Amino acid sequence: MEKRKEELFQEYKGRKAALYGLGTETEKALFWLKDRMEIIGLLDSFRENGELYGKRILSFGQALEERVELIIVVARPGSCRVIAGKIGNACRKNGIVLLDIRGKDLLKSRQAAYDFAETAGNTREELYRRIAQAEVISFDLFDTLIMREVLSSADIFEFMDIMMKAKGICIGNFTDARLAAEKYLAKDGAPALERIYEHILENTEGVPASSAELAEMEWRIDFRTLIPRQAVCDVFSHCIEQGKTVYIVTDTYYRQAQIREILRKCHLTGYTGLLVSCEHNTGKRQKLFQRLKDKEGDRKYLHIGDDLVADIETASKNGMCTYHIFSSEELLEAAGYMGMERHMKELQERLKIGLFTARIFNDPFQFETKERQICLQDAYDIGYLLCAPVITDFVFWFREQVKKYGSQNVWFCARDGYLLKQMY
């Protein structure tokens, strides 16, 4: 279980530390950590100089020169894993402790697990009890009601880069540029996707495409990966059937019309209202929950979401009851990545793991049996989750062998060759 905030980092009291991340949560972390340790500066993937929140922005090399003993990553779990992949080996080499803001050791090898015996989580029954007590129910959208069939949203950007290059569009270090643009613009509000691409093009020359064209391309790529989290969608339908006032409150760079298209795809209907951050130019961490309360007034609220800060902490500060839904990525992490962590370096591997995760952890209510075991429910799941990745890899390998040896004829013999032929 996670430690309470006042218990975190006590053993590092007085140590030299740096915070990794430049978002608004870093400013809050600086405030409650200032009396516990000597914070000499901030680190980030995209900036290595300047000042923010009264602290210097450092390169990793400067942090080493300053003899930093501890780096605390202020980010979501998925981003923490990416950051640990970038600087983890250097931290080990230089004896630097690397923790996330929840106190988790990011350098510790994760033991593969096939149950959630060591993970604290709520049940569907508990959620229904809280729903019964509320009048207005708000749902987060991404990673709560719906999810992507990729391991991380950053994989969409890497896939986008491949698709752009196929069309002759080249933006150097595109994934980093895309993430940096969104982070930069989020300082002043909640940018729409086209504005993000406008910012990228303002800093890139010779791109043969408009911001509108690039935004539409990313939207279509992303839209294909979106699927419902059916168990949570069933809860959503239950709320509507019970006559509750139901809202969807989402931090997103997609416009309301695009969000409605996603909701139609996932058969989510009957809701009272939709609050989209980029339409209001404010996110959950700012005033989006207040916008909801302005609409509905003094009533009993329950917010359901996956983000411990944006959904749980911020909604609580706005006087709302909350219920935490584990994202599929969080469940995979809690299971020690089921032994797959070392296979996450290449995009093609992460895409397969994303498909695996989107199915086996689509349902967040994995805490309803005493054993809390991760189970395959039917023969289809065995084929999809266990056999399909192996067979797919074999077909890719086979194709390369045909190219290598210049084979003119390939025979797929019945019956074992039938499926391979379809894939080939």
SULJO-V895155 format. One record per helix or strand. SS is the DSSP state (h for helix, s for strand). FROM is the first residue (numbers start at 1). TO is the last residue. Records with the same first field share a line. If there is no record, write none. Layout:
BEGIN
SS=FROM-TO / FROM-TO
END
This chain:
BEGIN
h=5-7 / 10-12 / 24-33 / 60-65 / 77-93 / 124-133 / 153-166 / 174-186 / 193-202 / 211-225 / 230-241 / 256-265 / 277-280 / 288-296 / 308-317 / 328-334 / 336-339 / 341-343 / 347-360 / 379-405 / 417-423
s=16-20 / 38-43 / 51-52 / 55-57 / 70-73 / 97-100 / 105-105 / 115-115 / 136-139 / 142-142 / 146-148 / 226-228 / 245-250 / 273-276 / 301-305 / 321-324 / 373-373
END
